[in-house]
Amino acid sequence: MLPNKWYCCPYCGTKIQGLTVKSNCDNVPFYCKKCKQTTMPKIKNGKVVK
């Protein structure tokens, strides 16, 4: 299944991870290759939850 949205780095805006409507994760580290920062977002049903 192809991603229809992308999770972007909150520091530099680079696309990090593709998201689909059914994507769910909680405190999974995403590493940005461009700015070398790590973020741990909460994603439910393809949307970032604060």
C-alpha positions in Angstrom: 0.0 0.0 0.0 1.4 3.4 -1.0 1.6 6.2 1.5 -0.9 9.0 1.0 0.6 11.3 3.6 4.0 11.8 5.0 5.3 12.5 8.5 7.8 15.3 8.2 10.6 16.3 10.5 9.4 19.1 12.8 12.9 20.7 12.8 13.7 20.8 9.0 10.6 19.7 7.2 12.1 16.7 5.4 9.8 13.7 4.7 10.7 10.9 7.2 8.0 8.2 7.1 5.0 7.5 4.8 1.6 7.2 6.5 -1.6 5.5 5.4 -5.1 5.8 6.8 -4.5 2.8 9.1 -1.0 3.9 10.4 -0.7 3.7 14.2 2.4 4.1 16.4 3.2 5.4 19.8 6.7 6.6 20.9 8.5 5.0 18.0 11.7 6.9 17.3 12.0 8.5 13.8 15.5 9.7 12.8 16.0 12.5 10.3 19.0 11.9 8.1 19.2 15.6 7.1 19.3 17.3 10.5 20.2 14.3 12.6 17.4 14.8 15.1 15.2 12.1 16.6 11.5 12.5 17.2 8.9 10.2 18.9 5.5 11.1 17.6 2.1 9.6 18.5 0.3 8.6 15.3 -3.3 7.3 15.3 -5.2 6.5 12.1 -2.7 8.3 9.9 -2.8 11.5 11.9 -0.3 13.0 14.4 -1.8 13.3 17.9 -0.3 15.9 20.3 
